[in-house]
Amino acid sequence: MKSDMLYRINPKTGDKFSALGFGAMRLPLNADGSINEESASEIVHKLIDAGVNYIDTAYDYHFGESETFLGRALAGGYRDKVFLATKLPSWHVEKTEDMEKILDEQLKRLNTDRIDYYMLIALSESRWEKLFNLGVLDFLAAEKSRGRIRYVGFSFHGTFELFKKIIDSYDWDLCQIQYNYLDEKFQAGSKGLEYAAKKGIGVSVMMPLRGGHLADRMPADIAGIFKESHASRSPADWGYRWVLNHPEVTVVLSGMNTMEQVEANLKTASETAASSMTYKELELIGKVAGELRKRMKIGCSNCGYCLPCPNGVDIPSCFTYYNNSFLFDDYDTANFYYHSMLGAESNGCGAASNCLNCGECLESCPQGIDIPKQLEAVGRYFGDVKKA
C-alpha cells in the first residue's frame, strides 16, 4: 500500500526512522495465552508495508516468544526493511560471559546476523551499576566491531540525575524513555528528552499512552473535554499527537494488537509533524491531564516487569482493577472482576492477599511504586484480607 508515513532522522546515526514504531510487547494472543501468529504477522506486515521501519522487542517479551515470533514474521524480505531493536536483560546476567551467550540466543531467535539497535533494558541505579561493573561497555564495543550490533542504546526507568549520568558515560546512539502527557516530570521526563537531544542522541518513546490509560478506557467525562476542540479525535489520537509534537522525539513506540489500532495510528503518524499542535490544543491536553491525575490511585503502567511474583500475585491486574474502580466510577464491576479473575473463583492465585511483603518486586517496578503497600490497600478495598 502507498504510505504517507512521516519520518524523523536519528541525529546520531543518520538513520531515517518512521515516526511510528512497533513495540512487540503486547501481541495479540490465543485463548491459552500464546501469541496468535496469524493476527500478529498480519499486523507486522501491514505496518511495514505502510512504511513503519522500526520494530522493538526484548529477550523476555511474551516469555521469550516475541523474538522467535519476529524471526518468523520478518522472513521473506521484511527483515531488511526495518531497523530491528532488542534488549539485554540485566537480571539474566551474572557474569561477563552471559552477555555474549544471551546475544547469541537472540540472534538465533530473530533469525538474523545483526541487531540494528541493541539496548540495555530498563536501567535503574542497581542494574546500571551491575552491568557497568561486569564490563558491558566493552562488550558493546566488541560486538559493534564484530558487526553483530550496529548501534547501541538503553531503555530507562530511574531519576533524571541517573539518566544524565548514563548518557554522559558512553557514546550512545539511542535512548528509550517513558514519556506522555502525564509523565512530563516523571523519570527522565522532559528534562531527559531535552538533554538527550542536546547531546545529539536519538530518543525512542515508550508508554505514549501510559499502558492504555490515555486511550479509549478514559472516563467519559474526562474524554469529553477533548470535544471542546473542533477536531474529532480519539483520546489515543490526542495522546500520540502530544508525543509526536516534540521535535526531540525520534520514534514513538506503540504495542498495537488489533488492525483498528494499526489503521488509527498510521493515520495519526502520517498527519502529525513536530511542533504542529496549536497552543489551544496543548492547553486542552493539559486540562485533561489535570483531571486524570485527580482520579488515578496507583501509577501502574501494566508493563509486567514485577512478574513473576514468587507468591503468585498478579500485581498488574490487582492494580488495574483497583484503578478502574476510580477511573470509571464503577466499584461493582471492578470488584466482580477482581474476585472472579484473581480471588476465590479462580482459587485466589493472583489476589493481593497472597503478598508476603518479600519486596522482590520493588527493584523491578519502573514506576517506583511501593508495591507491597499498595497491594495491602487493594486487598482492603476489595475485602480481600490476608490469610492468618
C-alpha positions as CSV (number, residue, x, y, z in Angstrom):
1,M,0.0,0.0,0.0
2,K,1.1,3.6,-0.6
3,S,2.4,5.2,2.6
4,D,2.1,8.7,3.8
5,M,4.3,7.9,6.8
6,L,6.3,10.8,8.2
7,Y,10.0,10.1,9.1
8,R,12.5,11.5,11.5
9,I,16.3,11.4,11.5
10,N,18.2,9.8,14.3
11,P,20.7,12.7,14.8
12,K,23.4,10.3,16.0
13,T,23.3,7.7,13.2
14,G,21.6,9.4,10.4
15,D,19.0,6.6,10.1
16,K,15.6,7.7,8.9
17,F,13.0,6.3,11.4
18,S,9.3,6.2,10.8
19,A,7.6,8.4,13.3
20,L,5.6,5.4,14.4
21,G,7.4,2.3,15.6
22,F,6.1,-1.1,16.6
23,G,6.6,-2.4,20.1
24,A,6.3,-6.2,20.1
25,M,5.4,-6.5,23.8
26,R,1.6,-6.7,23.6
27,L,1.0,-9.0,20.6
28,P,-2.5,-10.5,20.0
29,L,-3.0,-13.7,21.9
30,N,-4.8,-17.0,21.7
31,A,-7.1,-18.2,24.4
32,D,-4.2,-20.1,26.0
33,G,-2.0,-17.0,26.2
34,S,0.2,-17.9,23.3
35,I,0.9,-15.5,20.5
36,N,-1.7,-15.5,17.8
37,E,0.9,-15.7,15.0
38,E,-1.6,-15.2,12.1
39,S,-3.0,-12.0,13.5
40,A,0.3,-10.7,14.8
41,S,2.0,-11.4,11.4
42,E,-0.8,-9.5,9.6
43,I,-0.2,-6.5,11.9
44,V,3.6,-6.6,11.4
45,H,3.3,-6.9,7.6
46,K,0.6,-4.2,7.4
47,L,2.8,-1.8,9.4
48,I,5.9,-2.4,7.3
49,D,4.0,-2.2,4.1
50,A,2.7,1.2,5.2
51,G,6.2,2.5,5.9
52,V,6.8,1.6,9.6
53,N,10.5,0.7,9.8
54,Y,11.4,0.5,13.5
55,I,10.5,-2.7,15.4
56,D,11.3,-3.0,19.1
57,T,11.3,-6.2,21.2
58,A,13.2,-7.7,24.1
59,Y,14.5,-11.0,25.4
60,D,11.7,-11.6,27.9
61,Y,8.7,-10.2,26.0
62,H,5.9,-12.8,25.8
63,F,8.1,-15.1,28.0
64,G,10.7,-15.2,25.3
65,E,8.4,-15.8,22.4
66,S,8.3,-12.3,21.0
67,E,11.8,-12.6,19.5
68,T,11.2,-16.0,18.0
69,F,7.9,-14.8,16.5
70,L,9.6,-11.8,14.9
71,G,12.2,-14.1,13.5
72,R,9.5,-15.9,11.5
73,A,7.4,-12.8,10.8
74,L,10.3,-10.9,9.3
75,A,11.1,-13.6,6.8
76,G,10.5,-13.2,3.1
77,G,12.4,-9.9,2.8
78,Y,10.8,-8.0,5.7
79,R,13.8,-8.1,7.9
80,D,15.8,-5.9,5.5
81,K,13.1,-3.3,5.5
82,V,13.3,-2.4,9.2
83,F,15.6,-1.3,12.0
84,L,15.4,-4.1,14.5
85,A,15.9,-3.4,18.2
86,T,16.1,-5.8,21.1
87,K,17.4,-5.6,24.6
88,L,19.9,-7.2,27.0
89,P,18.2,-8.0,30.4
90,S,20.5,-7.4,33.4
91,W,18.6,-9.8,35.5
92,H,19.8,-12.7,33.4
93,V,23.4,-11.6,33.5
94,E,25.5,-12.9,36.4
95,K,28.9,-12.9,34.7
96,T,30.5,-11.2,31.7
97,E,30.2,-14.3,29.5
98,D,26.4,-14.3,29.9
99,M,26.1,-11.2,27.7
100,E,27.6,-12.9,24.7
101,K,25.5,-16.0,25.4
102,I,22.3,-14.0,25.5
103,L,23.1,-12.2,22.3
104,D,23.9,-15.4,20.6
105,E,20.5,-16.7,21.5
106,Q,18.8,-13.5,20.5
107,L,20.4,-13.6,17.0
108,K,19.1,-17.2,16.6
109,R,15.6,-16.4,17.8
110,L,15.4,-13.4,15.5
111,N,16.9,-15.3,12.6
112,T,19.3,-12.5,11.8
113,D,23.0,-11.9,11.7
114,R,22.9,-8.4,13.3
115,I,20.8,-6.3,15.7
116,D,20.4,-2.7,14.4
117,Y,19.9,-1.2,17.8
118,Y,20.9,-3.2,20.9
119,M,19.6,-1.8,24.1
120,L,20.3,-2.3,27.8
121,I,16.8,-2.7,29.1
122,A,15.0,-0.8,31.9
123,L,18.1,0.7,33.6
124,S,17.9,1.6,37.2
125,E,20.8,2.5,39.5
126,S,21.5,-1.0,40.6
127,R,21.1,-2.5,37.1
128,W,23.4,0.1,35.5
129,E,26.0,-0.5,38.3
130,K,25.8,-4.2,37.8
131,L,26.2,-4.2,34.1
132,F,28.9,-1.5,34.2
133,N,31.0,-3.4,36.7
134,L,30.7,-6.6,34.5
135,G,32.2,-4.7,31.6
136,V,29.0,-4.1,29.5
137,L,30.5,-1.1,27.7
138,D,33.5,-3.2,26.5
139,F,31.0,-5.9,25.4
140,L,29.0,-3.5,23.4
141,A,32.1,-2.1,21.7
142,A,33.4,-5.5,20.9
143,E,30.1,-6.6,19.4
144,K,29.9,-3.5,17.3
145,S,33.4,-4.3,15.9
146,R,32.2,-7.8,15.1
147,G,29.2,-6.4,13.2
148,R,26.6,-8.3,15.3
149,I,25.4,-5.0,16.7
150,R,25.2,-1.9,14.6
151,Y,24.3,0.7,17.2
152,V,23.8,0.7,21.0
153,G,21.4,2.3,23.4
154,F,19.4,1.8,26.6
155,S,15.9,2.0,27.9
156,F,15.4,3.8,31.1
157,H,13.4,3.8,34.4
158,G,15.0,6.0,37.0
159,T,15.7,9.5,38.1
160,F,16.8,12.3,35.8
161,E,20.1,12.5,37.6
162,L,20.8,8.8,36.8
163,F,19.7,9.4,33.2
164,K,22.2,12.2,32.8
165,K,24.9,10.1,34.4
166,I,24.3,7.2,32.0
167,I,24.0,9.5,29.0
168,D,27.4,11.0,29.8
169,S,29.1,7.7,30.4
170,Y,29.2,6.4,26.8
171,D,28.8,7.3,23.2
172,W,25.2,6.1,22.9
173,D,23.3,6.0,19.6
174,L,19.7,5.9,21.1
175,C,17.9,6.0,24.4
176,Q,14.4,5.0,25.2
177,I,12.3,6.7,27.8
178,Q,8.7,6.6,29.1
179,Y,7.0,9.8,28.0
180,N,3.4,11.0,27.7
181,Y,1.4,14.0,28.9
182,L,1.0,12.6,32.4
183,D,4.7,11.9,32.8
184,E,6.4,15.2,31.8
185,K,8.2,15.3,35.2
186,F,8.4,11.6,35.8
187,Q,11.7,9.6,35.5
188,A,13.8,11.1,32.6
189,G,10.8,13.3,31.6
190,S,11.0,16.4,29.6
191,K,14.4,17.3,31.1
192,G,15.8,14.0,29.9
193,L,14.3,14.3,26.5
194,E,15.9,17.7,26.1
195,Y,19.2,16.6,27.5
196,A,19.5,13.6,25.1
197,A,18.6,15.8,22.2
198,K,21.2,18.4,23.2
199,K,23.8,15.6,23.2
200,G,22.7,14.6,19.7
201,I,21.2,11.2,20.8
202,G,18.1,9.8,19.2
203,V,15.1,9.3,21.5
204,S,12.6,6.4,21.3
205,V,9.4,6.9,23.4
206,M,7.7,4.1,25.1
207,M,4.4,4.2,27.1
208,P,3.0,7.1,25.0
209,L,-0.5,6.2,26.2
210,R,0.7,5.1,29.7
211,G,-0.1,1.4,29.2
212,G,-3.6,2.3,27.7
213,H,-4.7,4.7,30.4
214,L,-4.7,7.5,27.9
215,A,-6.7,5.6,25.3
216,D,-10.4,4.7,24.9
217,R,-10.7,3.5,28.5
218,M,-10.6,7.1,29.7
219,P,-13.6,8.2,31.8
220,A,-16.3,9.7,29.6
221,D,-16.4,13.0,31.5
222,I,-12.7,13.5,31.0
223,A,-12.6,12.3,27.4
224,G,-15.4,14.7,26.8
225,I,-13.1,17.6,27.5
226,F,-11.5,16.8,24.1
227,K,-14.8,17.7,22.5
228,E,-14.1,21.3,23.3
229,S,-11.8,21.2,20.2
230,H,-13.1,21.5,16.7
231,A,-11.0,18.4,15.8
232,S,-12.7,15.0,16.0
233,R,-10.0,12.8,17.6
234,S,-10.0,9.8,19.9
235,P,-8.2,10.1,23.2
236,A,-5.4,7.8,21.8
237,D,-5.0,10.1,18.8
238,W,-4.6,13.1,21.2
239,G,-2.0,11.2,23.2
240,Y,0.1,10.2,20.3
241,R,0.0,13.6,18.8
242,W,1.2,15.2,22.0
243,V,4.3,13.0,22.0
244,L,4.9,13.4,18.2
245,N,4.6,17.1,18.6
246,H,8.0,17.1,20.3
247,P,10.8,17.6,17.7
248,E,13.3,15.9,20.1
249,V,11.4,12.6,19.7
250,T,12.8,10.3,17.0
251,V,10.2,7.5,17.1
252,V,7.1,6.7,19.2
253,L,6.5,3.0,20.0
254,S,3.1,1.5,20.1
255,G,2.2,-2.0,21.1
256,M,-0.6,-2.4,18.6
257,N,-2.6,-5.7,18.7
258,T,-5.6,-5.0,16.5
259,M,-6.0,-3.8,12.9
260,E,-8.2,-1.0,14.2
261,Q,-5.3,0.3,16.3
262,V,-2.9,-0.1,13.3
263,E,-5.1,2.0,11.0
264,A,-5.7,4.7,13.6
265,N,-2.1,5.0,14.5
266,L,-0.9,5.0,10.9
267,K,-3.3,7.9,10.2
268,T,-2.0,9.8,13.3
269,A,1.6,9.3,12.4
270,S,1.1,10.4,8.8
271,E,-0.6,13.7,9.9
272,T,1.5,14.8,12.9
273,A,4.7,16.7,12.2
274,A,6.8,18.0,15.0
275,S,5.7,21.3,16.5
276,S,2.4,21.1,14.7
277,M,0.0,21.4,17.6
278,T,-1.6,24.7,18.5
279,Y,-1.4,26.4,21.8
280,K,-5.2,25.8,22.3
281,E,-4.7,22.0,21.6
282,L,-1.8,21.8,24.1
283,E,-3.9,23.7,26.7
284,L,-6.7,21.2,26.2
285,I,-4.4,18.2,26.8
286,G,-3.1,19.9,29.9
287,K,-6.7,20.2,31.2
288,V,-7.3,16.5,30.6
289,A,-4.0,15.6,32.3
290,G,-5.0,17.6,35.4
291,E,-8.4,15.8,35.7
292,L,-6.8,12.4,35.2
293,R,-4.2,13.0,37.9
294,K,-7.0,13.6,40.4
295,R,-8.5,10.2,39.8
296,M,-5.7,7.7,39.4
297,K,-4.7,6.0,42.7
298,I,-1.7,3.9,41.6
299,G,0.6,4.9,38.7
300,C,1.0,1.4,37.3
301,S,1.5,1.1,33.5
302,N,0.9,-2.7,33.3
303,C,4.5,-3.3,32.0
304,G,4.7,-6.6,33.9
305,Y,8.3,-6.1,35.0
306,C,7.3,-7.0,38.5
307,L,6.3,-10.6,37.4
308,P,6.5,-13.4,38.2
309,C,5.7,-12.8,41.9
310,P,7.2,-15.6,44.0
311,N,3.9,-15.8,45.8
312,G,1.7,-15.8,42.7
313,V,0.2,-12.3,43.0
314,D,-0.9,-10.9,39.6
315,I,0.3,-7.4,40.6
316,P,-0.6,-5.5,37.4
317,S,-4.1,-7.0,37.4
318,C,-4.6,-6.1,41.0
319,F,-3.7,-2.5,40.3
320,T,-5.7,-2.4,37.1
321,Y,-9.0,-3.4,38.8
322,Y,-8.3,-1.0,41.6
323,N,-7.6,1.9,39.3
324,N,-10.5,1.0,37.1
325,S,-12.9,1.4,40.0
326,F,-11.9,5.1,40.4
327,L,-11.3,5.9,36.7
328,F,-14.7,4.6,35.7
329,D,-16.7,5.3,38.8
330,D,-17.7,1.6,38.9
331,Y,-16.8,-0.3,42.1
332,D,-19.2,-3.2,41.4
333,T,-17.7,-4.1,38.1
334,A,-14.1,-3.7,39.3
335,N,-14.9,-5.8,42.4
336,F,-16.6,-8.5,40.3
337,Y,-13.6,-8.8,38.0
338,Y,-11.1,-8.7,40.9
339,H,-12.7,-11.6,42.7
340,S,-13.7,-13.6,39.6
341,M,-10.3,-13.3,38.0
342,L,-7.9,-13.2,41.0
343,G,-9.9,-14.2,44.0
344,A,-11.7,-17.3,45.3
345,E,-13.4,-18.0,42.0
346,S,-10.0,-18.6,40.4
347,N,-8.5,-20.3,43.5
348,G,-7.2,-17.0,44.8
349,C,-4.0,-17.5,42.9
350,G,-3.5,-13.9,41.8
351,A,-5.0,-12.0,44.7
352,A,-3.4,-9.2,46.6
353,S,-3.8,-11.1,49.9
354,N,-1.1,-13.6,48.7
355,C,1.6,-10.8,49.1
356,L,4.1,-11.7,51.8
357,N,5.9,-8.4,51.6
358,C,9.1,-10.0,50.4
359,G,10.0,-6.9,48.4
360,E,11.3,-8.7,45.4
361,C,9.1,-6.7,43.1
362,L,10.3,-3.3,44.3
363,E,13.5,-3.1,42.2
364,S,11.7,-4.3,39.1
365,C,9.0,-1.6,39.1
366,P,9.8,1.1,36.5
367,Q,7.3,3.5,38.2
368,G,8.9,3.2,41.6
369,I,5.6,2.0,43.2
370,D,5.7,0.7,46.8
371,I,4.0,-2.5,45.6
372,P,3.5,-4.3,48.9
373,K,2.0,-1.2,50.5
374,Q,-0.4,-0.7,47.5
375,L,-1.3,-4.4,47.4
376,E,-2.4,-4.1,51.0
377,A,-4.6,-1.1,50.0
378,V,-6.1,-3.1,47.2
379,G,-6.9,-6.0,49.4
380,R,-8.6,-3.8,52.0
381,Y,-10.6,-2.1,49.2
382,F,-11.9,-5.3,47.7
383,G,-12.4,-7.1,51.1
384,D,-9.5,-9.5,50.3
385,V,-7.8,-9.9,53.6
386,K,-4.6,-11.8,54.2
387,K,-4.9,-15.3,55.5
388,A,-3.8,-16.0,59.0
